[in-house]
Amino acid sequence: MRVLTGKQAKQLDRLAMENHGISGEILMGNGGQKLAEFIRSNLMDIHNPNIGIVCGKGNNGGDGFAAGHILNKWGFRITIYSLVHHDEITGDAKIFSDQCEKNGLSIIYNTDIPTSKPDFDLMVDAVLGTGFSGIIRDNTVPWIQWMNDFKQTISADIPSGVNAETGTADIHAVNADHTVSMGYPKLGMSIEPGRSHSGHIHSVDIGFPEIVDELDGRSWTVISHEDIQTILRPMEKSTHKHVQGKVLFLAGSIGMTGAAYLTTMAGLRSGSGLTITCAPASLNAIYEEKITEGMTLPCEDNEMGCFTESNYDTIMKWVDWCDAIAIGPGLGQDDRTSALVKTLVKTIDKPMVIDADGLRPFYNCPELFQEIQSEFVITPHVGELSQLSGISSELITNDFPGSIDKFMSNFPGVLVAKFAPSFVAWNGQGAVNSTGNPGLATAGTGDVLTGMIASFIAQGFSTVEAAKVGIYTHGKAADQLAIKSSQRGLIASDLLNQLGTVLRDYES
């Protein structure tokens, strides 16, 4: 599903009017019609429903006036609260506010919040639109709080107080039960906390021309179940372990052998036929005991419990054997290990997934990415992305899509950025995950994701496809576990057994 940034939504409006002769009045009227239709469908079981609409002075308020006009014609009881005087409403919004007045709707202009709570069955938020950023003005805050106190709220286009670009939200933002988004949902409604404020999102066609691909900026989509269905197909009847995907893992160190176990088992649970996990020789017994279904490759470590550059030849002997390589989970912070990774990534000619400690050689050295000759995926969390990009964690958190754009301007691979939710970015495009929950904020879940993505690459999917399937099914497994148990009680190894249940949905 395509989503737009706030800037793209504004550009779409402008191009529709300037290049395709579609007036703002028509678009607003269509938006009001669709909003009214959705409101009507949501009140089918209520006799003689009573509806309140709170309108700002801009186009978002105009959508509210347009919907109120139509609902009134259908015989609904409507009360509109305008946050500004009648003469402050301009443009297309004025056309519909005038229509409401002409038809005798109850419109209360620039007033204080009612002292007694009206008996509304539904409240419509049409206060702030996609141009909102920063914080809600003090005089508007009480109205938002008032709307949030009703049993059901529907937002026009985007919940008031949510930033369409970044997903950040004012602490007083509307908590919508439903959002009726005009034309296309807005990117910020797919990113926390904007996602939680938006409720159920309903995209409606208001007559925009098919020009979305002409818009400036990154082309964003939201990954859905249907998208994954087009990628994941049932396994071939004649397949066998040698063609089902072979993954070489470089993972683990003393104190972090669990990372090697989790990432390897995730690879196997995601469908790989064979795996080899490189192990510091002094720790190999642990690897062999834990990784029953996978093979191990002992690498001499002189009892240090980590990999060093002296292991280069041993590892490279198995590169031809594999279809994909995963580097990083639990490798530790020894400089000798980082030196090995730096040499390997410049030499390996197979697709790679680089994660966690495998990213350390790239800190303060982003030009190293340009020396990688094969396709690759990196999977940083916010702190690691900050180290890679030079952008502070605070700035990344406050504008995740913008930070991704800056990072991708000189990045040749596929980025899987772990956030709430996770993102995939590549070649001017981006995809936002629609699964996952806070239960994934626990040690080892990123190691599982790395193994999954490497496994899907080894099975023949492109790096972009593998990244999308990886983050979606990883998040879906967490969602199913949260229903069965809890978010707070989830641990990384729980995901391993759940993956089979998730993948079963794509095998028929």
N, C-alpha and C positions, 0 to 999 in steps of 0.2 A: 504494500500500500504506500503510495507516494505521500509525503508530508512536505510542508513548506516552512521555511523560516519566515519571520515577520517581514523581513525585507523582500523576500520573494512574493509574499502575499500582496504586499503593496505594489510591487512591479506588475503582478498579474492583473490587478485592478486597472492600473494605468494603461497597460498594453491592450486590454480588452476595450477600453474606452477610446484610446487614441488610434489604434490600428485596425480595430474590428467594428467600430461604430456601435458598441453596446454601451448604453448610457449608464451612469451610476444609479439613476432612478430605477432602471429596469433591474439591475443587479440587486439593489436594496429591496425592491418589491418582491423579487423572486426569493431572496433570503427570508423576508418576512413571511412569505407564503409557506416555505418549507419549515420554518420554525413553528408556525401556527399549526401546520399539519402534524408535526411531531407532538406538540403540546396536546392537541386533540386526541391523538392516539394514546397518550399517556393518561388521559382522564376518562377513558371510555366507561369505566365502572363507577364513576361518581355522578350522581344526579345533580344537575344544575351547579356545576363547579364554579368556584370563585377564584379568580386569578389576579395576582399582583405582578406588575412589571415595573422595574426600576431602570430608568434610562439616563445615560450620560448625554453630553451635548454633541458627541461626534457620530461617526458612522455606526458604531456599535449601538448607540442609543437609537439611531434611525432604524436599525433592524428591530429593535423593541417596539417602536411606534408602528412600524409596518405590520408586525405580527399582531399587535393589539387591534389595529384597524380591521384585520381579517377576522380575528376571533370575535370581535364585536358584531361583525356582519353575520357570523354563524350563531349568534345568540348567547354567547358566553358573558358572564359578569366579569367586567374588566375594570381595574383601577390602575392608572399609570402615575408613577411618581417621577417627575423630572427634576434632576438635581440642579437645574439652572432655570432662569426666567425664560419665558417664551421667546423673547426677542434676542436671546443669546444663542438660540438654535439656528443653524445656517445650513446651506447646501441642500443635499438630498434629504437629510434628516428633517429639515423644515417642511418639505413637501408632505411627508407622512405625519408629522405632528399636526400640521394644518388639517389633514384629512381626518385625523382623530377628533380634533376640535369640531370640525364641521358636522361630524356624525354624532356629536353629543357624548363622547366618551368622558368618563370621569378622569380628569388630568389634574394633578396637584403639583404646582410649580414651586420649586425652590423653597421647600418648607422644612420644618423640623420633622424628625421621625415621629410617627404617631405615638402618643402616650399609651394608648391601649393597643394591644396586638390584634390586627384584623384576622378574621377567620378565613385566610386564604388556603385553598387546597394545594396551590402550587405557586411558587415564586419564580419569576423570570429575571435573570441578571443580564442587563444590557447596558452596563455602566462603562467599563474600560475595555478597549479592544486590543488588537495585535500591536498597537504602537506603544503599549505600556512598558515602562522600564523604571527601575529605581524603587521608590516606595510610594504607597498610596497616600494622597494628601489627607491631612488631618480632618478636613471637613467631610471627606468621603468615607473614612474609616467607620463611623457609626452606622452608616447605611449598609456597608458590607457585613458588619457584625449582625445587624438586624436581619438581613437576608439569610445569613447562615443559621438563624434560629428557627427557620421554618422547616417543616417536615420534609419538603421536597423542593429542590432548586434546580432549574435548568438554565445553563449559561448559553448566551448567543455567541457563537464563534469561538470564544476562549473564556475561561473563567477570569473575572476581573481580578487583577493583581498578579497574574501569571505572565511571565516574560515569554513571548512567542519564540524568541531566538534561543534562549538558554535553559528554559525550564525552571529558573529561579522564581521564587514566589515571595511576595510580601507576607509577613506573619499574619496579616489580616485578610489574605486573599480568600475569595469565594471558594467554598467547598461544594462543588456542584455534584449532584447525583447523575446528571447527564449534561453533555456538551454537544450542541448542534453546530458543527463546524462548516462554514460556508465554502463550498468548493473542495477544499482539501484540509485535513487536520494540520495543525501547526506543530512544528518540531518540538517546541517547548512542552507540549502536552504529552510527549512520549518520554520525557526526562524527569526524574525526581528532583524536587518535590512537585513540579507541575503535573506529573502523571497522576499523583494521588489526589490533587485538587480537581481533576477533570472528570472523574467518574467514568461513566460509559460514554464513549465518543461515537458520534454519528455524523458521518460526512454526507453532505447533501449537495446535489447538483443545482447550482443557481444560474447556469447558462454561460459559464466561462468557455471561451473557445479552446480548442485542443492545442495550446501553445506552452504547456508546462515545461517542455524540454528546451524552450527558448530562454528560460529564466536564467539569470546570472547566479553564480555560486554553485556549491556542491549540490548534486542531485541526491536527496535523502529519501529513503524508504524505511518502512517498519517491517521487520521480518515476521511472517505469519506462518501458521501451520500449513497453509496452502503453498507457500513458497518452498517449505522444506519438502513437501510432497513431490514437487517438480524436480528436486535434486536427488533425494534418497529413493532408490528403486529396490525392489526385492533382489536378493542375491541370486546369482546365476545358479541354475540347477547343477551344472557340471563343475562348479568352482572347487578349488582345493587350497590347502594352506599356503602353498608356494605362490599362488596367484592372488590370494586374498589380501595381500599387503604386508610388507615386511618393514618393521620400524626398528631403527637403532636409537637407543636412549643413552644420553650422557647426563647422568643425574646422581645426586646423593653425595654425601661426605660424612665424616664422623659426626654423630649427633643428628644427622638429617637423612638417615637411610629410608625413613618413611616416605620422603618425597619421591625417591626412586621407585618404591613400591607402588605408590598411588598413581604416578604418571604411567608406569608400565601396565598396571592392571586396567587403567582407563583405556589404554590403547587396545588391549585384548578385548575388553568388554564392548568396545565400539566396533569390533569386527575384524581387526587385523589377524592374519593367519599365523604370523611368526613375529617374535620380538627378541632382540638381544639387548640387554642392559649392561652397559659398561660399569664396572665396579672397582673401586680401589681394592687391591688384592687383600689387604688386611681386613676388609669388611665383606669380602665375597661370601663368606659363610652365612652372613645375615641375609644378603640378597637372595642366595639360593634357597634359604628356608622360607622366605616370605613370598618370593616370586615363583610359585610352583609351576605355572604353565609357561613361563618365559625362560629363555636361556640367559646366561650371564657371561660377561667377558672380563676376567680378572686383569687389572692393569697394575703393574708393580708400583707400589707407593712407599716402599721402605718404612712401613708402619706409620706413615703420617696421616692416613685416613682421608686423603684428598687426591685429586688428579693434578699432574704437572705436565710440563712440556715434553718430558721424557716418554709420555704415553702416546704421543702423536702417531708414531708409526703403527703401534698396536691397533689404535682406533681406525686409522685410515685403511688398514687391510680389509675392514668390513664395510667400508662405504659402498663399494661396488655391489655388495650383497643386498643392501636395503633399498627400499623405495622412498623412504623419508627418514629424517633425523630430527629428534627432539633434544634440545640442549638447554640445560639451565636449572631445573628444579632441584633445590637442595645442594647445589654445587659448593656453596660456601664462599667466603670472601678472601681466600688465600690468593695473593698476587700471582703465584705460579699457576693456579687454575685459570685465572683470567688470561694469562699469557697463552695458555694452551687454547682457550676458546678463540682468542684473537687470531691465532694461526689457522685454526680449523675452519672458521667461517670464511676465510679468504681462499681456502683450498677446496672445500667440499663442493661437488657439482650436483648434489641431490637437493630436492626441496627440504627446507628446514623450518622448524618452529623454535624460536628463541624466546626464553622466558626467564624471569627471576634473576638469579645470579649469572645466568648466561648473558644478561644485558649489561653487566658491569663494565666490560671492555669498551662499550659505546658511550659511557658517561664522559662528557666533555670531549668526545671524539666522534661526533656524528658522521664525519667523513668516512668512517670505517664501513658504514652501510653501503657506500658507493663501491666498495671493493668486493662485495659479495656477488658472485657470478651466477648463482642459482636463484630460483624463486624462494621467497621466504616470508614468514609471518612472525611478528613479534606480539607479545601479549602483556604489556605493562599495566600495572595499576597506577593510580594518580601519582604516588610518590616517585615511581620509576619513570613515568612519563615526564615528570618535572626534571628529573636528572638528565633525561635524554634530550629534552627540548630547551632547557634553560628558562622555562616559564615557571613561576612559583606555583606551588600546590594550591594556594588560595585563588590565584587567577584562573587556574585550570578548573577548579571546582565552580567558580562563579560564571565561567563561560566555556563549558566543555566543547561544544561544537566549534567555537571560534579558535580555541587552542588546538583542536585537531587540524583545522585548516592551516594554521601557521606551521605546525609540525609537518604536515603532508606536503608542503610546498617544495621540500627538497628531500623527500623520503621515497625510495624506490620500491619498497615492499608493501605488504598488506599489514595494516595496523588493526589489532584487536585491543581496544582500550577498555579496561575493566572499570566500570562506573556503575551507576544505578539508573538505567540498566547499562549493559555493555554495548559498545559500538564496533562496527567494522568500517574501515575507510580504505579506499584505493582509487587511484586514477580519476579524481574528480567526482567520485561517488561515495555514498555512505549509507549504512544500514544500521538501524537501531533495534536492539532486541526487544521482544515483547514478553519474555518470560523471565523468571528469577525473582528472588525475594531476599530480605535481609539475612536469612539463614545461611546464605553463602559467605557471609562475613566471618569466616572461621578458617583456621590454618589448613592448608592442603587442598582447598577447592580449586585454586588456580593450577596446582599440579595436575589435578584430574582433567581440567580443561585443556592443558597443553597436550596430554596424552591423547585426548579425543581428537583434537585438530590434526595432530601428526598421523593418527590412524586413518582418518578420512582422506588425507592427502595420499597416504600409501595405497589406499584402495582405488585411487584413480581420480578423485575429485580435484578440481582446481583449488588453488590456495584460497580464493574468495569463497567458493562453495563450501570448502571444509571449515572455514572460519564461521560462516553463517550457520551451518548445521551444528557445529560445535557449541557455539554460545546458546543457540536456541534449545537444543536437546539437554544441555547441561542445566540451563535454567528451568526447563520443564521438569526434569528429574527432581530438582529442589522444590518446585511447586507441589508435585505429587507427594513428596515426603512431608512437606509442611502440613498437608491435609491429613495424612495418616498419623503423624506424630506432632511435630511443632517446628516452627522456624528456629527457636532458640536452642532446641535440642539436636539440631542437625550437625553431623560431623562429616568430614570429607569422604570417609570410607563408605558412608551410607549411600552416596551417589553411585558407587560402583555396582551394587546389586540392583539399583533402580534403573540404570541405563537400559537394561534389557527390556524392561516394561515399556519404557519410552520408545525405543527403536521398533518394538513390535508393531506400533501403529503404522509403520512405513514399509511393512513387509507383505502387504496383501494388495 
